[in-house]
Amino acid sequence: MKLAAENLHVISKSTKDALISRDESYIKELIKKMAKKNPDWIDLNIGPAKSNFAGVMKWLVEILNGITDIPVSFDSTNTGEIKEGIIAAKNPSLCIINSTNADEERLSKVTELSSEFNTNLIALTMKSGTGIPKECDARLELAAEIQAYCESSGIDNKKIYFDPLVLPVCVDQTQASECLNTIRMLKESFEPPVNTIIGLSNVSNGCPKELRKLINRVFLVMAAGCGLDCAIVDIFDDELLRISKMLDTMMPDSNSDEVYISLYNLMQNLDELENLKFDPADEHQTAIYKTAEILLNKKVYSNSYLGIRTDRKCTF
């Protein structure tokens, strides 16, 4: 599975301040730390990039070019900033634009850039007027609209990464399983096949800090079993990276890894979660199973769904 590092983003106050002040030393250190984890892309999230942020994408790309050859994910609603970043990039055809949706105005601008520079692009299965559809069928319909538009613009399916948009499990628990179903449908519905991608941390957004990493890891395994090609992740979560690599090799290092592999196979084969074998006496294996229950909407989510206090440090 391919991974994109999400760790340079304007949501972080320290990063936002560094971008506004053009603190090159801070940005260099952050990019170096991400590059050491060897992601497939480094996502540069600069938001709308207006006012004090004008010109920041090109500035970031030029700094990144001096540190690593890892391709860029251009993450902004400002297509002008994206274009300046693409022009400055070493290998535009390896980069990815993050993102478009099904709105014609946005779709037109992003596909024009993708076609001109032969970049990959992320396409969100939503429209601003209607938002994110609740059902996977409606998300697939939007994906078909976007794919047809891309095809008419000369963009190959292999360049498209559809994001079915997972919502926080603590906000709308039904949507984790809808996202998984959408991944399956996207992988089955296009020829040649398209790619799929998710912003992994969204699934645990709003959950207690002690639970977030476990929820992210379990959902990544489940999504991979449904055919997920790429995830935008916290690249500093070493256990998440280890699990991702373990799934690539299918060589477990522990009993918990065997449960992860079984969960992956179960999702791939459309089997029932009740058939997942694990040791109920093992706290970690049980936590994986209980998390999968929550993500498949089989048990009601609460911050104490593991049966532990959320103020206790989670070791999973």
N, C-alpha and C positions, 0 to 999 in steps of 0.2 A: 504494500500500500504506500502511496505517496503521501507526504506530510508537508504542510505549509506552516511556518512559524508565525504565530499571531502576536508575538510579544512586543512589537513596536506599534503602539496605537495611541490615539489621542485621548482615549478614555482614561489612561494613566495620567494623573496630574503632573508627575515628574517628567514624563515624556512630552506631554503637551507644552510644559514650560520650556523644555529643551528645544522643541521645534520653533516656538515663538522667538526665543532668544538666539537661535542658531548655535546652540551649545554643541560644537563639533566633538569635543572630547567625550561627552555623555553618549552621543549617538554612536561614535566609533566603538566604545566599550560594549554597548548593547548589541551592536551588529556582530562584533567579534564573538561574544558569548553565544549568540544564536548560530553563527557559522560553525562553531565547534561541534554543534549537535548534528550538523550536516543534513538540514531539511532539504526537500526538493525545491521549495520556494521560500523566500522571506517576504512576508506580507507587510507592506508599508501602508498603514492605515492613517490617513491624514484628514479624514472626514471631508467636509465641503471645501476645505482649503481656500477660504476667503480671507480678506483683510490681512492680518499678520502672517497668515500661512501662504500667501501668494509666493510661488516659486519654490516651495519647500520640497515638492516631489523630485524635481531635477537635482536639487541640492542633496537630498538623501541618496539618490541613485549614484551620484558622483562619489559620495563617501563610500557607499557599498562597493562600487567598482574598484576602489583602492584596497579593499580588504578581501573580497571573495568573488568567485565566478558563479555563485549560486544565483539562479534566476529570480526575478522580482515578481511579486504579486502586487499590482498597482491598485490600491484599495482607496477609492475616493468617488464621491458623486460628481466631482469636477472633471469633466472630460478634457478640458484644456490642460490641466495639471497632469493628467494621465498621459496625454500626448507628449508633453515635454519630458516626462519620465521615460517613455518608450524610446524617444529619440536619443536620450542619454545612455540607455541601457546597452550592455555589451552584446547580448544575444536576444533581440526582441522576439524571435520566433519561439524561444523557450519560455518566455515570460507569460504571465496570465493577467487579464484585466478582471478586476473584482469590483463591480459586476454590472450586469444589466438585469432588467425584469421584462415583463411582457408589454410595458408601455411603449407605444410606437416611437415617441420622441427619444426616449432613452435607448431603446433598441437600435434605432437608426444611427445614433451617434457612436455607440459602442461597436456595432458590427462594422461600421465604416473604418474605425481604428483597427479592429482586429483583421479586417480584410487587407488594409493598406500595409500593415506591418507583419502579417501572418502570425499574430499572437494567439494564444489560447484565450478563452473567455469563460467566466462563470456566469451562469444564467439562473436567476432566482425564479421559482415557480410561483409568481405572484403578480398582481397588478395593483397600482396605487389606489385605484378607485374601489376595488373590492377586497384588497388585502390578501392574506394568505388563505386559500381555500381550506376548509376543514377536512374535506375528503380527498383521498389520493387520486380518484378519477379526475376530479377537477384540476388538480395540480398537473396531471398528465396532459390534459387538454391544453393548458398554458404552455407546457413544454413542447407540445407539437406545434403550436403557433410560433414559438421562438425558433424551433429547429427549421421550420419552413422558411422563415425570414432569413435565417443564417445561410441556408442552402441557396436562396436566391441571391445572396451577397457573395457567394463563392467560398463560404467557410465550411470546411469538412467537419463531419460529425466528431472525428477524433480530436478536434480542437475545442469541443464544447464540453463544459463541466456543469451539469445541472445540479442545483442545490434545492432539495425538497423542503428545506427550512424547518428544522426541528425547533419546537417551542419548549420553554422550561417545563420540566415535569411537575414542578410544584405550582405551576400556573394552570396548565391544561394537560392533565395526565393522559388523555386519549391521544394526544398528538405525537407522542414518541412512536407508538405503533403505526400511526398513519404515515409518519416519515419513513419507517422501515418498509412498509408496503409500497410506498412511492418509489423507493430505491429499486425494489424488485421490478416494478412495472417499467421504470425507465430503462433498466438493463435489458428488458425483454421486448421493448416496443419499437426500437429503431434499428435499421439496417442500412449502412454499417452502424455498429453500436456507438452510443454516446458514453461519456464518462459521468460519474456522480461524485459529488463532494458535499461535505457538511461543515458548518462551523461547530465543532464538537462541544465547546464550552457552553453553548447556548442551552443544551439539554439540562444542565445543572445550575443555570443562572438563577440566583435567588435562594438556592438551597444553602444550608449551613456549610461553612467552609470545610468542616470536618468530613462532610459527605461528598463534596464535589468531585474530588479526584476519582473516587470509587465509581460514582455514577458515570463519569466520563469514560472510564476504562471499560466498564461493562457494556455501555452503549456502543463504543467503538467496535468491540468484538461482535456484537449483534449486527451492527450495520455492515461490517465486513462480511459476515455470513450471508447477508442479503445482496452482496455485490458491490459494496462501496469501493470506489477507486482511490479516493483522496479525502483527507480531513485537515481542516485548519485547527491547529492544536497549540496548547501551551508546550512549547518545545523544551521547557525546562523540567517537565514531568518525566524524569528518567524511567520510572516504572511503566508509564504509558508507552514510551518509546521501546522499552524492552518487550512489552507484550505485543506491540505491533510487529516487531522483528520476529518474535517467536511464532506468530501466526503465519508469517511468510515461510518459515522453515518447517512449521508443524513439529518442532522438537521441544517438548515441555521440559522445564527445569524443576518442576514441583508438582505436587498433587493439585494445587490450585490452577496451575497452567493446564493440567489435564481437564479440569472443569471448564476453563475458558475454551479449549479446543472442542470439547463436547458441545458447548453452547454455540460456538461457531457452526459446527456441523448440524446441530438441531435447526438453526435458522436457515441454513442452506437447504435443508431437506424438508422445510415446512412442517417439522415435527412439533409435538406439544411439549411445553415446558415441563409438565408433570413427569415426562420421561427422562429428564436430565438427571444423571446419577451424580451424587455428591455425598460427602460424609457430613451428616448433621452435627457430629461432635466437633467438627473443625470450624472454628469461628470464621475464618476467611472464606472457605468454600460456601458456608451458609450465607455470608454477606453477599457473595456473588449471586447466589440463587434468589435471595430476597430482593436484590436490586433488579434482577431480570423480571421478577414478578411485578414490580412497580412499573418498569418501563413498558411492559406488555399490558398494563392496566388490569392485572389480575388481582391485585391488592391495592387498597386505597393508600395513596401517599400521605405520610406525615413526616415531620422532621425526626421523629423517633422510630422510623419504620424498621431499623435494625435492632431495636430493643436496647439501644445504648443511649446515654446522655449525649446530647450534641455539644456539650461543653467539654467533653472528654476527647482527647486527641485521638483521631482515627489512625491506625497503623497500617491500613490496607493500601 
